[in-house]
């Protein structure tokens, strides 16, 4: 099987080819598995997280990236679309705004979005790759985030350099540690500061993440002892069979085995708590999705729900039917996986 159309500058062909591969697996289709476990179709249970993906531009090119982000990407949310996002948010009492990318901080409207969401009294999260804090144009970024009480959700695949650099690029681990120390110096991750610093761990390979509590304790011990770094919580996220990680699985001969591993670990409790039930994901161009993974596969909201932020209707979106395909096994395997980590015991 060859991932011949996974071209970084032809996203429609890329998503079409990825869906073809995902649909041709020998595992039980995800929709059928839901029915077999009595869940039938999934529906939103109300929106508590308003996730804004501001684009695919990034200062890193990570091997596992489901966004296929990098320094050569040009997709970027405009001010007009950013304003539509804030106007939609103002119509609701959605408590959390989750800003992601790419490296979201590289979008020229990132700080404006943070300021506007903060002014509306919403809790703001920044999906930060940590190395972004070290580039000259972002020299005051950490101070800006602290001033607006932004929760930093920082990617760190492992607490040792070799595994992290293998996934994210040479020297990224050291830059990440410097970023963590900078944030710690401002109070992030420190008890009583109210400045949340949470880490995200995803496996470096074709296997499921370990138990979240156990790996959090291990990260805390190693980072504290070796580097003097503190953080609040660690989230485990399953590598999704999307974009670059899907390409890796196919090229390395691990695809069939990984999909079987995910399907065999299907957990109905995790399926009932998937993040798409309480999250709305807005693409850089304003298209609405049930989650960031559906966004990368170009599977927008459906079944009568409005498809663009300009047509935002909270009543319809709060109870929409969720669009699912076989990649959804990634969020429902074992303890489950979400932007906030494991979802079930």
C-alpha positions in Angstrom: 0.0 0.0 0.0 1.5 3.3 -1.0 0.5 6.7 0.3 1.0 8.3 -3.1 -1.2 11.3 -2.7 0.0 12.5 0.7 1.3 15.8 -0.7 1.8 18.7 1.6 0.5 21.2 -0.9 -2.6 19.2 -2.1 -4.7 18.8 1.0 -7.8 17.6 -0.8 -5.9 14.8 -2.5 -4.2 14.0 0.8 -7.4 13.7 2.8 -9.1 11.7 0.0 -6.2 9.2 -0.1 -6.1 9.0 3.7 -9.8 8.2 4.0 -9.5 5.6 1.3 -6.8 3.8 3.2 -8.7 4.1 6.5 -11.8 2.7 4.9 -10.0 -0.3 3.4 -8.8 -1.7 6.7 -9.9 -5.2 7.6 -11.1 -4.2 11.1 -14.8 -3.7 12.0 -15.9 -0.3 10.8 -16.1 2.2 13.7 -19.8 3.0 13.1 -20.6 -0.7 13.3 -18.6 -1.1 16.5 -20.5 1.8 18.1 -23.8 0.0 17.2 -22.6 -3.3 18.6 -21.9 -1.7 21.9 -25.2 0.1 22.1 -24.0 3.6 21.4 -25.3 3.9 17.9 -24.4 7.3 16.6 -22.6 9.9 18.7 -24.2 13.3 19.4 -22.8 16.4 21.0 -23.7 16.9 24.6 -23.2 20.7 24.5 -20.1 22.8 23.7 -17.7 23.5 26.5 -14.5 23.9 24.4 -14.3 26.3 21.5 -11.2 25.2 19.6 -9.7 27.5 17.1 -7.0 26.2 14.7 -5.4 29.3 13.3 -3.3 27.6 10.6 -0.6 25.2 9.7 2.5 27.5 9.9 5.0 26.1 12.4 8.7 26.5 13.3 9.0 22.7 13.6 8.3 19.7 11.3 7.4 16.8 13.6 7.3 13.3 12.3 4.0 12.5 14.0 2.1 15.7 13.2 -1.5 15.1 12.2 -1.7 18.7 10.9 1.2 18.2 8.5 2.4 21.6 9.8 5.7 23.2 9.1 7.7 26.3 8.1 6.5 26.1 4.5 2.8 26.1 5.2 0.8 29.2 4.2 -2.7 28.4 5.6 -3.4 31.1 8.1 -6.6 32.4 9.7 -7.4 36.0 8.6 -8.6 38.8 10.9 -12.1 38.6 9.4 -12.4 34.9 10.3 -10.9 35.6 13.8 -13.5 38.3 14.3 -16.3 35.8 13.3 -14.9 33.4 15.9 -15.1 36.0 18.7 -18.6 37.1 17.6 -19.7 33.5 17.7 -18.1 33.0 21.1 -19.8 36.1 22.5 -23.2 34.5 21.7 -22.5 31.7 24.1 -21.3 30.9 27.6 -18.7 28.4 26.3 -16.1 28.6 29.1 -12.9 27.5 27.3 -11.1 28.7 24.2 -8.4 26.3 22.9 -6.1 27.9 20.4 -4.0 25.6 18.3 -2.1 25.3 15.0 0.6 24.8 13.6 2.4 27.0 16.1 -0.6 29.2 16.9 1.6 32.0 18.2 2.9 32.6 14.6 -0.5 33.7 13.4 -0.7 37.5 13.3 -4.1 37.4 15.0 -3.1 35.0 17.9 -2.6 37.7 20.5 -5.7 39.6 19.4 -7.7 36.3 19.8 -6.3 35.8 23.3 -7.1 39.4 24.3 -10.6 39.2 23.0 -11.4 35.8 24.6 -9.9 37.0 27.9 -12.0 40.1 27.8 -15.1 37.9 27.4 -14.1 36.1 30.6 -13.2 32.8 29.0 -10.4 30.5 30.0 -7.8 30.5 27.2 -5.5 27.6 26.4 -2.4 27.8 24.1 -1.2 24.6 22.4 2.5 25.5 22.6 5.5 23.6 21.2 7.8 25.3 23.7 10.6 25.9 21.2 8.6 28.8 19.8 9.5 30.7 23.0 13.1 30.8 21.9 12.7 32.5 18.5 13.5 36.3 18.4 10.1 37.4 17.2 8.4 35.8 20.2 10.8 37.1 22.9 8.0 38.5 24.9 5.5 35.7 24.3 5.9 34.0 27.7 5.2 37.3 29.5 2.1 37.9 27.3 0.7 34.5 28.1 1.2 35.1 31.8 -0.3 38.5 31.7 -3.5 37.1 30.2 -3.5 34.0 32.5 -3.4 31.7 29.5 -3.0 28.0 30.2 -0.1 26.6 28.4 -0.5 23.1 27.1 3.0 22.1 26.0 4.1 19.2 23.8 6.9 17.1 25.1 7.0 13.6 23.7 9.5 12.3 26.3 11.7 13.4 29.2 14.9 12.5 27.4 16.5 14.2 24.5 17.0 11.2 22.2 13.3 10.2 21.9 12.0 13.8 21.8 14.5 14.9 19.1 13.8 11.7 17.0 10.1 12.8 16.8 10.5 16.6 16.7 13.9 17.4 15.3 17.5 17.8 16.5 18.0 20.1 19.4 14.2 20.5 20.2 14.4 18.9 23.6 17.0 21.4 24.9 14.9 24.3 23.5 11.8 22.8 25.2 13.6 22.6 28.5 14.7 26.2 28.2 11.1 27.1 27.4 9.8 25.3 30.5 12.3 27.0 32.7 11.3 30.4 31.3 7.6 29.6 32.1 8.5 28.3 35.5 10.3 31.6 36.2 7.1 33.5 35.5 5.1 31.2 37.9 3.8 28.6 35.5 3.5 25.2 37.0 4.2 26.6 40.5 1.8 25.9 43.3 -0.5 28.8 44.1 0.3 30.9 41.0 -2.8 30.0 39.1 -0.7 29.8 35.9 -1.3 26.3 34.5 1.4 24.5 32.6 0.4 21.1 31.4 2.4 18.7 29.3 1.3 16.4 26.4 3.0 13.0 25.9 2.4 10.9 22.8 4.3 7.7 22.1 7.4 7.7 19.8 6.2 4.7 17.8 3.2 2.6 16.7 1.8 1.7 20.1 -0.6 3.0 22.7 0.4 5.5 25.4 1.1 4.1 28.9 -1.3 4.8 31.8 -1.5 8.5 32.3 -1.0 8.6 36.1 2.1 6.4 35.9 3.8 8.3 33.1 3.0 11.7 34.7 4.8 10.6 37.9 7.8 9.4 35.8 7.9 12.7 33.9 7.7 14.7 37.1 10.5 12.9 38.8 12.8 13.0 35.8 12.2 16.6 34.8 12.5 17.8 38.4 15.6 15.8 39.2 17.5 16.3 35.9 16.3 19.8 34.9 14.6 21.5 37.8 11.4 21.8 35.9 7.9 21.8 37.3 4.5 21.3 35.7 0.9 20.8 36.8 -0.4 17.8 34.8 0.6 15.5 32.0 -1.8 14.4 29.3 -1.3 11.2 27.2 -2.5 11.3 23.6 -2.7 8.4 21.2 -1.0 8.9 17.9 -3.8 9.3 15.4 -3.6 7.4 12.0 -3.7 10.7 10.2 -1.3 12.6 7.9 2.4 12.1 8.7 1.8 9.4 11.3 -0.4 7.5 8.8 2.4 7.9 6.2 4.9 6.5 8.7 2.6 3.5 9.5 2.2 2.6 5.9 5.8 3.1 4.9 7.1 1.1 7.9 4.7 -1.8 7.5 3.0 -1.0 10.8 -0.4 0.2 9.5 -2.5 -3.0 9.7 -1.1 -4.0 13.1 -1.6 -0.5 14.6 -5.2 -0.3 13.4 -5.9 -3.8 14.8 -4.3 -2.7 18.1 -6.6 0.3 18.3 -9.7 -1.7 17.4 -8.9 -4.5 19.8 -8.5 -1.9 22.6 -11.8 -0.2 21.9 -13.4 1.0 25.2 -17.1 1.9 25.2 -16.5 4.1 28.2 -13.9 6.1 26.3 -16.3 6.2 23.3 -19.0 7.8 25.4 -16.6 10.5 26.6 -14.9 11.4 23.4 -13.9 15.1 23.1 -16.0 15.7 19.9 -19.1 15.5 22.1 -18.2 18.7 24.0 -15.8 20.4 21.5 -16.3 22.5 18.4 -13.3 22.9 16.1 -13.0 25.9 13.9 -10.5 25.7 10.9 -8.2 28.5 9.8 -10.8 29.2 7.0 -13.8 29.2 9.3 -15.1 25.7 8.4 -16.6 23.9 11.4 -15.5 20.4 12.5 -16.3 18.0 15.3 -12.6 17.8 16.2 -9.1 18.7 15.0 -8.6 15.2 13.5 -11.8 15.4 11.4 -10.5 18.8 10.3 -7.3 17.4 8.9 -9.3 14.7 7.0 -11.7 17.4 5.7 -14.7 15.8 7.4 -16.8 18.9 8.4 -19.8 18.8 10.7 -22.8 17.3 8.9 -26.3 16.0 9.4 -27.9 19.5 9.2 -25.5 21.5 11.4 -24.1 24.8 10.0 -20.8 24.2 8.3 -19.1 27.6 8.7 -18.4 30.0 11.6 -20.3 32.8 9.7 -23.5 30.6 10.1 -22.8 29.8 13.8 -26.0 28.5 15.5 -25.3 27.2 19.1 -28.7 25.5 19.3 -28.0 23.3 16.3 -24.4 22.7 17.1 -25.0 21.9 20.7 -26.9 18.7 19.8 -25.4 17.9 16.4 -24.7 14.3 15.3 -20.9 13.6 15.2 -19.1 12.6 12.0 -17.1 9.4 12.6 -14.8 7.2 10.5 -12.2 4.5 11.3 -9.6 7.0 12.6 -11.9 7.5 15.6 -10.6 4.2 17.0 -7.6 6.3 18.1 -9.7 8.3 20.6 -11.5 5.3 21.9 -8.7 2.8 22.6 -7.8 1.9 26.1 -8.2 4.8 28.5 -9.2 7.0 25.5 -7.5 10.0 24.1 -8.4 13.7 23.8 -6.9 17.1 23.8 -7.2 16.8 27.6 -5.6 13.4 27.8 -7.2 10.1 28.9 -11.0 10.1 29.2 -11.7 6.8 31.0 -10.2 4.4 33.6 
